[in-house]
Amino acid sequence: MNVTITRIFPFLLVVLGVYLWIGYSITELTGGGRKSSAAVDISPEGGEAIYWGKGRCFTCHSVGGQGSAVRGPNHGQFGEKFPLSMGARAVERARERAEKEGVEFTAVDYVVESLASPGAYVVKGY
């Protein structure tokens, strides 16, 4: 039995080391490391700096033709799938949700909920 333990323990250490190395590498590649940064002004320019900078929103979303929009929706007007801008879509989706559930739901409520819990409510499949 001691022979088995002396073989399994080094193997488990190697597997754990490889697992940690892969996780660290993925974090570095996607820019997900926790780094302190200066506060950004609450303005359109500040939001744009976060979107295209340290927030790395563009890795999942896009605005019009810029960004990737592979995992998340396009935040701009883009073809037939997104004929409305993000703000207009939020107003439309909030109105649809309010009608469906019979409770008051504003565009701001929709955007805040979408940021806090992206999969909480889906309207028309997008």
C-alpha positions in Angstrom: 0.0 0.0 0.0 2.9 2.4 0.7 4.2 1.9 -2.8 0.8 2.9 -4.2 0.7 6.1 -2.1 4.3 7.0 -3.1 3.3 6.8 -6.7 0.0 8.6 -6.5 1.1 11.5 -4.4 3.8 12.8 -6.9 1.3 12.3 -9.7 -1.3 14.4 -7.9 1.2 17.1 -7.3 2.1 17.2 -11.0 -1.6 17.4 -12.0 -2.2 20.2 -9.5 0.8 22.1 -10.7 -0.4 21.8 -14.4 -3.9 22.8 -13.4 -2.6 25.9 -11.6 -0.3 26.8 -14.5 -3.1 26.6 -17.0 -5.4 28.8 -14.8 -2.7 31.4 -14.4 -1.9 31.4 -18.2 -5.6 31.9 -19.1 -5.9 34.7 -16.6 -2.8 36.4 -18.0 -4.0 36.0 -21.6 -7.5 37.4 -21.0 -6.2 40.3 -18.8 -8.3 39.1 -15.9 -5.6 39.6 -13.2 -6.7 41.9 -10.4 -4.8 45.2 -10.7 -5.6 48.4 -9.0 -6.4 51.3 -11.3 -7.3 54.9 -10.9 -10.9 56.0 -10.7 -12.6 56.9 -14.0 -14.9 59.9 -14.3 -18.6 59.2 -14.6 -18.9 60.4 -18.1 -19.3 58.9 -21.6 -15.5 59.2 -22.0 -14.9 57.3 -18.7 -17.3 54.6 -19.8 -15.6 54.3 -23.1 -12.2 54.1 -21.4 -13.5 51.2 -19.3 -15.2 49.4 -22.2 -12.2 49.5 -24.5 -9.6 49.5 -21.7 -9.3 47.7 -18.4 -12.9 46.5 -18.4 -12.2 44.5 -21.5 -15.9 44.5 -22.4 -14.9 44.3 -26.1 -13.7 40.7 -25.6 -17.3 39.6 -25.4 -19.3 42.5 -26.8 -19.0 44.9 -29.7 -20.3 48.3 -30.7 -21.3 48.3 -34.3 -18.4 46.7 -36.2 -15.8 47.0 -33.5 -15.2 44.3 -30.9 -16.0 40.6 -31.0 -19.7 40.1 -29.9 -19.1 36.4 -29.8 -20.3 35.7 -26.2 -22.3 38.8 -25.6 -24.7 41.0 -27.6 -23.6 43.9 -29.9 -24.1 47.2 -28.0 -24.6 49.3 -31.2 -26.8 49.3 -34.3 -25.6 46.4 -36.4 -27.6 44.9 -39.3 -30.9 43.2 -39.0 -30.3 41.5 -35.7 -29.6 44.8 -33.9 -31.5 47.5 -35.7 -31.7 49.6 -32.5 -29.0 51.1 -30.4 -28.3 49.7 -26.9 -30.4 52.4 -25.2 -33.3 52.0 -27.5 -33.2 48.2 -27.1 -33.2 48.6 -23.3 -36.3 50.8 -23.5 -38.0 48.2 -25.8 -37.1 45.2 -23.7 -38.1 47.0 -20.4 -41.5 47.8 -22.0 -42.0 44.2 -23.2 -41.1 42.9 -19.8 -43.4 45.3 -18.0 -46.3 44.3 -20.3 -45.5 40.6 -19.8 -45.2 40.6 -16.0 -47.6 43.4 -15.3 -45.1 45.4 -13.1 -43.3 48.7 -13.7 -39.9 48.0 -15.2 -37.7 50.8 -16.6 -34.9 50.8 -19.0 -32.5 51.6 -16.2 -33.8 48.6 -14.2 -33.2 46.4 -17.3 -29.7 47.6 -17.8 -28.8 47.3 -14.1 -30.2 43.8 -14.0 -28.4 42.9 -17.2 -25.1 43.9 -15.7 -25.7 42.2 -12.3 -27.2 39.0 -13.7 -26.8 38.7 -17.5 -29.0 35.6 -17.9 -31.8 36.7 -15.6 -34.3 37.6 -18.2 -34.3 37.0 -22.0 -36.7 38.7 -24.3 -37.1 37.3 -27.9 -34.0 35.1 -27.5 -31.3 37.9 -27.4 
